[in-house]
Amino acid sequence: MKTKFFVLIALGVATTPARRLPSTLIQWVPVPSGTTVTAATPLTVNGAGYGDVKFEVANADSLIVAANHQNGSGTNMNSLELDAGEIVWVTFLGPQALNVSFDIIGINNGESATPVYIGSGGDIHQLEAIGGNGVGTAAITWDAVPTPSSSLLVLVGSGSLILRRRRG
C-alpha cells in the first residue's frame, strides 16, 4: 500500500504542470536617488517574495538612479537612467523569470529602449537606450516559476499528511 501511494505521488509530481508564482515588481522607490551603478559596483535589488535582481553596467562609465524622466502622466519619478548608447544587464537570481516587462519612461521621438533576453549564464536581459537624451527604467515586473523541487516538497508533504490521517 505504501509503495502504491508514493508511486501515485511521484506520478502526480511528474504530470503536474509548473504553476507561476504571483507577479513580482521592482520599483526604484526604495533605492536612494543618486545611487550610482558601475561595472565594478553592480546594484542588487530584492524583489519581494522572489529574491535578488542584479543590475550591471555593460558598456558605460556609470548609470544613476534619479528622477529626471517623466512617466506618461508627466510626473518625474525615480528610474535607472540610461543615456543614448548605454546598456544595462538585468540578471534574475531567483527562480526562472517569465513575462518580464520593463516600464520605460521618458521616451521621445527618435528614442527607443527594447529589452532583449540574452540568457547566457542565467536569466539575463539586456536593455539598451537608443537615440535622443536617454530613457529611464521605472519598474520591472515578471512572473516566477517555482523550482520542481519546491513543487515536489509540497506534494510529498501533502501526501504524508494524507497517509498519516489514514493511520490515525
KAVEN-V276936 format. One record per backbone hydrogen bond with DSSP energy under -1.0 kcal/mol. NH is the residue of the N-H (numbers start at 1). CO is the residue of the C=O. E is the energy in kcal/mol with one decimal. If there is no record, write none. Layout:
[[NH,CO,E] [NH,CO,E]]
//
This chain:
[[5,1,-2.2] [6,2,-2.3] [7,3,-2.2] [8,4,-2.4] [9,5,-2.0] [10,6,-2.4] [11,7,-2.4] [12,8,-2.3] [13,9,-2.4] [14,10,-2.3] [15,11,-1.9] [16,12,-1.0] [21,144,-3.9] [24,142,-3.1] [26,140,-2.5] [34,65,-4.2] [35,32,-1.8] [37,63,-3.0] [38,41,-1.3] [43,55,-2.3] [45,53,-2.7] [47,51,-3.6] [50,47,-2.7] [51,47,-1.9] [53,45,-2.5] [54,91,-2.7] [55,43,-3.3] [56,89,-2.5] [58,87,-2.7] [63,37,-2.7] [65,35,-2.3] [66,79,-2.1] [71,75,-2.2] [74,71,-2.0] [77,69,-1.9] [79,66,-2.2] [80,137,-1.9] [81,64,-2.7] [82,135,-2.9] [85,129,-3.5] [86,83,-2.4] [88,127,-2.4] [89,56,-3.0] [90,125,-3.3] [91,54,-2.9] [92,123,-2.7] [93,52,-2.2] [98,143,-3.9] [101,141,-2.9] [103,139,-3.3] [104,102,-1.0] [105,136,-3.0] [106,70,-1.2] [111,108,-1.9] [112,130,-1.8] [116,126,-2.8] [118,124,-2.3] [119,124,-2.2] [122,119,-1.1] [124,122,-1.3] [125,90,-2.7] [126,116,-3.2] [127,88,-2.6] [129,86,-2.1] [130,112,-2.9] [135,82,-2.4] [136,105,-2.5] [137,80,-2.0] [138,103,-2.7] [140,26,-2.0] [141,101,-2.5] [142,24,-1.7] [143,98,-3.1] [145,96,-2.1] [146,19,-1.1] [151,147,-1.5] [152,148,-2.4] [153,149,-2.2] [154,150,-1.9] [155,151,-2.2] [156,152,-2.8] [157,153,-2.5] [158,154,-2.4] [159,155,-2.6] [160,156,-2.5] [161,157,-1.9] [162,158,-2.1] [163,159,-2.7] [164,160,-2.6] [165,161,-2.1] [166,162,-1.8] [167,163,-1.5] [168,164,-1.7]]
//
